[in-house]
Amino acid sequence: MKRRSVLSLAALSGVSAVLGACSSTSEQNGGGGGSAFTNRLRVPPLAKPETGTDGVKTFALTLQAGGRSEFLAGKTTDTWGINGAYLGPTVRASRGDKVRMKVTNRLAETSTLHWHGMRLPAKMDGGPHQMIEPGATWTPEWTIDQPGMTSWFHPHLHEKTAMHVYRGLAGLFLIDDPDGPELPHEYGVDDVPLIIQDKKFSGDGQLDTFRVDGGTFGMLGDTILVNGTYDPFLDVKTELVRFRLLNASNARVYRVGFADNRQFHVVGNDAGPLEKPAAVDRVKISPGERYEIVVRFAPGETVVMDSKGEDRQKANDIEEDDFRLLKIVAAAKPAPSRALPATLGGTATVAPPAGVRVRTFSLSGSEINDKDMDMNRIDEVVPAGALEIWELDNTTYAHNFHIHEVAFRVLDVNGAPPPAYQAGPKDTVFVPKKAKVRLAVQFGGFTDPVSPYMFHCHILRHEDKGMMGQFVVVEPGTEAKVPLVLAGGHHHG
């Protein structure tokens, strides 16, 4: 691994998501006017659970408006947050833990909180059916049983997800696996989250929301926040640093790397570790995706983590501008780090056996299989534990595709296997314009014929316009007995 620095995401959490200000602007479209990087990257605090006599870890999360955040120097921004002014705390738990999430809605409107990437019963998923009314508290609980990974949580209210996330409702959920690979793990020191979001600000420093619900893709901002920090820098004190990259933007796609084009290693995808570290100089990350990367730094060096856009004619039609994300400053005498393991415990992608069920999904402008989302319609019925191939046929501009409560492998994109760094378990995949993508999807064992999971485009404008479907997981052999219309409207689950 070559030494380099990483992008600093100032994850803002806690009481005041206030971010110190900086007067410089993001580099866009190759403009090259660099940033001053005057604000220390904020790292979201770890949520402190209460552990009861039953051993259950209870995390209290409160959705709240009325936040006052200083992102830009001398200007105050009205924001929403979870347990604070903007963004939320990081929830961290271990495989085998039983967790209870005490989610209280202090907003003036209904919302939800979805555990993106979590393997759990549909009633606990936090999708559009698990609505939390103003003043109410929702208390899902489940036992964590999945590999170590970087997950996150965000609202998933039907037709309003984009605005709730854009205003600041999101946070990280990290799972540790005692039997997982030995990687840097001291939170905020050599294990650093980077929540990347693009925003647009008005002249007085308020969030510009005009495009959140408009245009082809919705919000494509010109200003980057990392962990809620504008123009951030990060001091690192160890030779190796693990960065957990989350694209929490509404629509923007990034290609994250370093200004000096150094090599680094991807060690984990959305849903768990790779088979072995994958050497890269860029990772492409679309909304909702996560990558865990490990970067080596030389004593005393300074490096900028950045994002480089692709030629729109090559593989995409969504804007991929150039941005400088984070300045990383290495200590003069960094503490030694354990060598990156040669193997990570993940498994290689294998082709599904002949005869597995194949489902085909046509993606158009904002529909899946020519249908808009209907809260009362079940689109697919899946037997528990099934391994299936899902074929995505994108007939139009760029999308990405997220499936709740599964881990899948990308078999191929337009017939070609994905790059090595995308070969691990995932739950969200970028689908270029006019592309065909095949996924090997492994479903879980939680069954419920009346509480659906979602599959949808994670470009939030598309999701809100109706680019979403529903599936239920049932006992094998009972698929034909499942009604495809939910009784009782929107409150099932």
HUSULLIN-V665969 format. One record per residue. N is the residue number from 1. RES is the residue in three letters. PSI is psi in whole degrees, 0 to 359 (NA if undefined). NEAR is the number of other ideal C-beta (glycine too) atoms within 12 Angstrom. Layout:
N|RES|PSI|NEAR, N|RES|PSI|NEAR
This chain:
1|MET|134|28, 2|LYS|161|24, 3|ARG|141|29, 4|ARG|178|40, 5|SER|163|44, 6|VAL|168|53, 7|LEU|138|54, 8|SER|116|50, 9|LEU|120|49, 10|ALA|87|46, 11|ALA|123|50, 12|LEU|133|50, 13|SER|196|41, 14|GLY|202|30, 15|VAL|306|23, 16|SER|113|26, 17|ALA|39|45, 18|VAL|135|33, 19|LEU|133|45, 20|GLY|161|29, 21|ALA|160|27, 22|CYS|148|32, 23|SER|356|17, 24|SER|171|24, 25|THR|162|22, 26|SER|147|38, 27|GLU|127|28, 28|GLN|151|27, 29|ASN|36|18, 30|GLY|16|16, 31|GLY|329|17, 32|GLY|14|16, 33|GLY|43|16, 34|GLY|169|21, 35|SER|156|35, 36|ALA|337|22, 37|PHE|59|38, 38|THR|356|22, 39|ASN|128|35, 40|ARG|132|30, 41|LEU|127|44, 42|ARG|139|43, 43|VAL|124|36, 44|PRO|138|47, 45|PRO|155|28, 46|LEU|132|27, 47|ALA|138|33, 48|LYS|112|17, 49|PRO|158|26, 50|GLU|130|17, 51|THR|118|16, 52|GLY|177|14, 53|THR|338|7, 54|ASP|1|12, 55|GLY|359|16, 56|VAL|132|23, 57|LYS|118|27, 58|THR|123|27, 59|PHE|126|36, 60|ALA|123|25, 61|LEU|125|43, 62|THR|122|35, 63|LEU|125|46, 64|GLN|147|31, 65|ALA|187|26, 66|GLY|12|21, 67|GLY|150|37, 68|ARG|111|25, 69|SER|136|41, 70|GLU|91|30, 71|PHE|312|45, 72|LEU|144|33, 73|ALA|124|21, 74|GLY|6|14, 75|LYS|135|25, 76|THR|135|24, 77|THR|133|39, 78|ASP|126|26, 79|THR|166|41, 80|TRP|158|41, 81|GLY|179|40, 82|ILE|113|52, 83|ASN|19|38, 84|GLY|189|38, 85|ALA|325|35, 86|TYR|139|50, 87|LEU|193|54, 88|GLY|177|48, 89|PRO|164|38, 90|THR|123|44, 91|VAL|131|43, 92|ARG|127|34, 93|ALA|171|37, 94|SER|154|25, 95|ARG|131|23, 96|GLY|343|20, 97|ASP|143|28, 98|LYS|124|25, 99|VAL|150|39, 100|ARG|129|30, 101|MET|116|42, 102|LYS|95|29, 103|VAL|115|41, 104|THR|133|24, 105|ASN|107|32, 106|ARG|13|27, 107|LEU|168|33, 108|ALA|5|14, 109|GLU|163|24, 110|THR|145|26, 111|SER|186|42, 112|THR|173|41, 113|LEU|114|47, 114|HIS|138|48, 115|TRP|88|44, 116|HIS|118|45, 117|GLY|357|43, 118|MET|139|42, 119|ARG|108|36, 120|LEU|165|40, 121|PRO|150|30, 122|ALA|325|40, 123|LYS|342|27, 124|MET|0|35, 125|ASP|332|41, 126|GLY|21|45, 127|GLY|194|47, 128|PRO|344|43, 129|HIS|341|36, 130|GLN|62|39, 131|MET|143|30, 132|ILE|112|36, 133|GLU|159|21, 134|PRO|131|17, 135|GLY|350|17, 136|ALA|161|22, 137|THR|131|21, 138|TRP|135|34, 139|THR|76|23, 140|PRO|153|34, 141|GLU|150|28, 142|TRP|166|30, 143|THR|127|24, 144|ILE|121|34, 145|ASP|76|22, 146|GLN|163|36, 147|PRO|162|35, 148|GLY|137|41, 149|MET|171|46, 150|THR|113|51, 151|SER|180|46, 152|TRP|170|49, 153|PHE|147|47, 154|HIS|160|49, 155|PRO|155|46, 156|HIS|42|42, 157|LEU|132|35, 158|HIS|125|34, 159|GLU|0|28, 160|LYS|11|28, 161|THR|316|46, 162|ALA|314|38, 163|MET|321|32, 164|HIS|319|40, 165|VAL|317|53, 166|TYR|324|42, 167|ARG|343|42, 168|GLY|7|46, 169|LEU|98|48, 170|ALA|156|54, 171|GLY|166|50, 172|LEU|149|45, 173|PHE|108|44, 174|LEU|136|40, 175|ILE|127|40, 176|ASP|142|30, 177|ASP|113|28, 178|PRO|334|17, 179|ASP|9|15, 180|GLY|181|27, 181|PRO|154|34, 182|GLU|102|24, 183|LEU|163|37, 184|PRO|134|37, 185|HIS|7|30, 186|GLU|108|22, 187|TYR|130|26, 188|GLY|353|36, 189|VAL|291|22, 190|ASP|11|33, 191|ASP|94|35, 192|VAL|123|48, 193|PRO|145|53, 194|LEU|103|52, 195|ILE|109|51, 196|ILE|125|53, 197|GLN|145|47, 198|ASP|142|41, 199|LYS|165|41, 200|LYS|131|32, 201|PHE|144|32, 202|SER|174|17, 203|GLY|332|9, 204|ASP|9|13, 205|GLY|1|25, 206|GLN|154|21, 207|LEU|128|35, 208|ASP|117|24, 209|THR|8|27, 210|PHE|320|18, 211|ARG|1|27, 212|VAL|318|31, 213|ASP|25|24, 214|GLY|171|19, 215|GLY|180|22, 216|THR|318|22, 217|PHE|354|42, 218|GLY|213|37, 219|MET|123|38, 220|LEU|95|37, 221|GLY|167|33, 222|ASP|4|24, 223|THR|131|39, 224|ILE|135|50, 225|LEU|140|49, 226|VAL|120|56, 227|ASN|31|50, 228|GLY|11|50, 229|THR|131|48, 230|TYR|135|51, 231|ASP|56|40, 232|PRO|156|47, 233|PHE|158|36, 234|LEU|129|44, 235|ASP|129|30, 236|VAL|143|44, 237|LYS|6|26, 238|THR|159|32, 239|GLU|318|29, 240|LEU|139|40, 241|VAL|133|50, 242|ARG|123|44, 243|PHE|133|52, 244|ARG|102|52, 245|LEU|127|51, 246|LEU|124|48, 247|ASN|100|46, 248|ALA|22|52, 249|SER|159|47, 250|ASN|323|45, 251|ALA|336|46, 252|ARG|143|50, 253|VAL|138|43, 254|TYR|154|45, 255|ARG|96|36, 256|VAL|134|48, 257|GLY|211|40, 258|PHE|151|38, 259|ALA|333|32, 260|ASP|7|23, 261|ASN|28|18, 262|ARG|158|29, 263|GLN|145|24, 264|PHE|183|41, 265|HIS|134|38, 266|VAL|129|46, 267|VAL|343|49, 268|GLY|146|46, 269|ASN|189|44, 270|ASP|310|47, 271|ALA|9|43, 272|GLY|185|38, 273|PRO|154|41, 274|LEU|171|45, 275|GLU|318|27, 276|LYS|160|24, 277|PRO|140|35, 278|ALA|118|32, 279|ALA|132|24, 280|VAL|168|33, 281|ASP|355|27, 282|ARG|148|32, 283|VAL|133|43, 284|LYS|128|37, 285|ILE|119|44, 286|SER|169|44, 287|PRO|132|49, 288|GLY|341|47, 289|GLU|155|45, 290|ARG|145|45, 291|TYR|135|48, 292|GLU|126|50, 293|ILE|151|48, 294|VAL|129|46, 295|VAL|139|54, 296|ARG|139|37, 297|PHE|141|41, 298|ALA|151|25, 299|PRO|128|19, 300|GLY|2|18, 301|GLU|159|28, 302|THR|133|28, 303|VAL|152|36, 304|VAL|128|38, 305|MET|133|49, 306|ASP|179|41, 307|SER|133|40, 308|LYS|126|29, 309|GLY|154|31, 310|GLU|158|23, 311|ASP|125|13, 312|ARG|337|18, 313|GLN|345|11, 314|LYS|301|14, 315|ALA|7|26, 316|ASN|163|31, 317|ASP|9|25, 318|ILE|147|38, 319|GLU|130|31, 320|GLU|77|36, 321|ASP|170|31, 322|ASP|135|30, 323|PHE|143|46, 324|ARG|124|42, 325|LEU|314|52, 326|LEU|137|53, 327|LYS|132|39, 328|ILE|129|46, 329|VAL|119|30, 330|ALA|146|32, 331|ALA|153|24, 332|ALA|326|15, 333|LYS|79|13, 334|PRO|146|28, 335|ALA|141|20, 336|PRO|148|16, 337|SER|149|29, 338|ARG|142|18, 339|ALA|147|17, 340|LEU|128|31, 341|PRO|148|23, 342|ALA|331|14, 343|THR|151|17, 344|LEU|356|35, 345|GLY|350|27, 346|GLY|174|34, 347|THR|157|21, 348|ALA|153|18, 349|THR|129|27, 350|VAL|146|15, 351|ALA|134|15, 352|PRO|149|23, 353|PRO|158|11, 354|ALA|146|8, 355|GLY|358|9, 356|VAL|156|24, 357|ARG|134|23, 358|VAL|127|20, 359|ARG|139|28, 360|THR|135|21, 361|PHE|119|38, 362|SER|123|25, 363|LEU|120|40, 364|SER|207|26, 365|GLY|310|24, 366|SER|28|30, 367|GLU|155|27, 368|ILE|124|42, 369|ASN|42|25, 370|ASP|25|17, 371|LYS|140|21, 372|ASP|159|25, 373|MET|135|34, 374|ASP|117|22, 375|MET|339|28, 376|ASN|3|22, 377|ARG|130|26, 378|ILE|122|34, 379|ASP|326|31, 380|GLU|144|34, 381|VAL|123|34, 382|VAL|133|42, 383|PRO|141|27, 384|ALA|140|27, 385|GLY|6|18, 386|ALA|147|31, 387|LEU|121|27, 388|GLU|162|33, 389|ILE|126|28, 390|TRP|121|41, 391|GLU|123|31, 392|LEU|121|40, 393|ASP|101|26, 394|ASN|113|36, 395|THR|1|23, 396|THR|213|26, 397|TYR|177|30, 398|ALA|142|40, 399|HIS|175|49, 400|ASN|167|45, 401|PHE|125|47, 402|HIS|136|48, 403|ILE|127|46, 404|HIS|149|49, 405|GLU|41|43, 406|VAL|166|43, 407|ALA|131|35, 408|PHE|165|41, 409|ARG|139|38, 410|VAL|113|41, 411|LEU|313|32, 412|ASP|157|24, 413|VAL|115|29, 414|ASN|38|21, 415|GLY|350|12, 416|ALA|141|16, 417|PRO|155|21, 418|PRO|162|32, 419|PRO|159|23, 420|ALA|326|23, 421|TYR|348|38, 422|GLN|15|38, 423|ALA|1|34, 424|GLY|185|42, 425|PRO|134|38, 426|LYS|166|44, 427|ASP|356|44, 428|THR|137|44, 429|VAL|139|48, 430|PHE|136|43, 431|VAL|101|46, 432|PRO|165|32, 433|LYS|138|30, 434|LYS|23|22, 435|ALA|158|31, 436|LYS|126|25, 437|VAL|134|39, 438|ARG|135|34, 439|LEU|140|40, 440|ALA|110|37, 441|VAL|123|43, 442|GLN|115|33, 443|PHE|156|37, 444|GLY|190|33, 445|GLY|2|22, 446|PHE|124|31, 447|THR|141|28, 448|ASP|109|32, 449|PRO|351|28, 450|VAL|358|27, 451|SER|108|34, 452|PRO|155|44, 453|TYR|169|47, 454|MET|153|41, 455|PHE|139|42, 456|HIS|166|45, 457|CYS|134|47, 458|HIS|10|51, 459|ILE|111|46, 460|LEU|330|48, 461|ARG|318|39, 462|HIS|317|43, 463|GLU|313|47, 464|ASP|330|36, 465|LYS|349|30, 466|GLY|10|27, 467|MET|69|42, 468|MET|146|43, 469|GLY|175|40, 470|GLN|143|41, 471|PHE|152|41, 472|VAL|151|42, 473|VAL|127|41, 474|VAL|168|31, 475|GLU|133|21, 476|PRO|137|18, 477|GLY|351|13, 478|THR|7|18, 479|GLU|319|23, 480|ALA|344|13, 481|LYS|355|15, 482|VAL|124|27, 483|PRO|139|20, 484|LEU|4|22, 485|VAL|126|18, 486|LEU|132|27, 487|ALA|143|13, 488|GLY|8|14, 489|GLY|217|17, 490|HIS|359|24, 491|HIS|13|20, 492|HIS|143|28, 493|GLY|NA|35
